[in-house]
Amino acid sequence: VCNTIACTMAKGWVGYLRDEIRKRWAVGEVFELDDIYRLESYFSALYPRNRHVRARLRETLQILRDQGFIEFVNYHGMYRRVAE
C-alpha cells in the first residue's frame, strides 16, 4: 500500500486503475464506464487536488487500451479486460 506522496506519484493513475480492474474483473470479462466511475471517491482520496477525476479516469482507460490491457467493446462505455 502506498502511504506517501512519492509512492502515489510513482505508481500513478495507470498503475492504480490497472490494479483496481485486476481486482474486479478477470481476463475476458466486460465492465462499463459507470463501474469505473464508482471508483471516483477512491481516486479522489488518492489525488485530493484533482478536480477532474472522471476525465482523468477516462484518459487512463485510453492509456490502458493503448497498452493492450483492455479493449473498447463499443462506444457506449463498454470495456473488456484482455491481459493479465
N, C-alpha and C positions, 0 to 999 in steps of 0.2 A: 504494500500500500504506500502510495506517495503521500508524505506528510509535509513536504517542504515545497516552496515555490520553485526551486531548482528542479526537483523531481517532477513536478507537474509540467513545467516547461519542457523538460527533456522528453517526456512521454508524449505530450501533445494531444491535440484533438483526435488525430488519426489513431493513435495508439489506444486511447481511452474508448473511442467508439468501436474500434475493432474488437476490443476485449468485451464490451457490452454485447455486441452482436454474437460473439462466440458463446457467451453465457446463455443467451436466449434462443438461438436458432442453430440447428445442425446444418451441415452442408446439404444443399438441395431444398431446404425449407424457404418458404416465401414469407415476407413480412411487409408491412405497409409504412409509409411515411408517418402516419399517426402513431404507430408503435414507437418510432424513433422520437417523435415529439413528446412521448410520455417520459423520456429521459431528460427533458428540459431542466427540471429542478436539480437533477444530479449535476449536469454540466454548468448550471448557474452557480452552484456551490463551488465547483472547481475553478470557475472563471467569473468571480463576482463582478468584475468591472466590464464584462462583455454584455452589452445591451441588445445584442442581435443574435441570441443563441440559436434560434430556429434557422436563421440564414446560414449561420456557421455549420450547423448540423447538415443542412442540405449540401453545402460546399464540401464538407468532409465525406459525405456519401459519394459525391462525384470523384473525389480522390481515391476512395476505396474501390470504386468501379474501375478507374484508370489503372489501379494496381492489380486488378483481376481478383479481388477478394469477394466482390458482389457484382451482380449484373442488374440492370434495369429490366424489369419484366414488361412494363408498359408505362405510358405517360400519365397514369392516374395514381402514381405514388406506390407502385408495387416493385419490390426488390427480391432477389434471390441470393442467398449465400452460396458461393460456388467454390470456395477454397477454405483450407484449414487456416 
